[in-house]
Amino acid sequence: MKLRSVCIGTADAQRLAAFYSTVLQEEPHADGNHYSFSQINIWNPSDVKTSGENSIWLMFSDTDIDAYMNVW
């Protein structure tokens, strides 16, 4: 299994994208309030219901991801 990317949910995606742009020295691909770097995505959930706190998602991939389901 490989870690493919991290997605950070925040109400101020533009500000966080500017921070990561400086840290990573990389310009993001921007689509509205969503910003993508090579392995970090910043997302503004806007009107999507969340727990009320900022969230981070880890995204994995594998050729047989279903095999990992038996581990849990």
C-alpha positions, 0 to 999 in steps of 0.5 A, a space after each residue: 500500500 502506498 500513501 498517495 496524498 494528504 488532503 487538508 480541509 480548511 475554511 481558509 484554503 487560499 491562505 493555507 495554499 499560500 503557506 504550502 506554496 512557500 514551504 514547498 516552493 511549488 505553485 498549486 493547481 487551483 480550482 475554485 477553493 481547492 488547491 493541489 500540490 504534488 502530494 498535498 491537496 487543500 480543500 474548502 468544504 464550504 457547505 458540506 457538513 463536517 465535524 466542525 473541526 478542520 480535517 485531514 484525509 490520508 489517501 492510499 492506493 494498492 493494486 489489491 486494496 481489497 486485501 487490506 480490508 481483511 486486516 481490519 
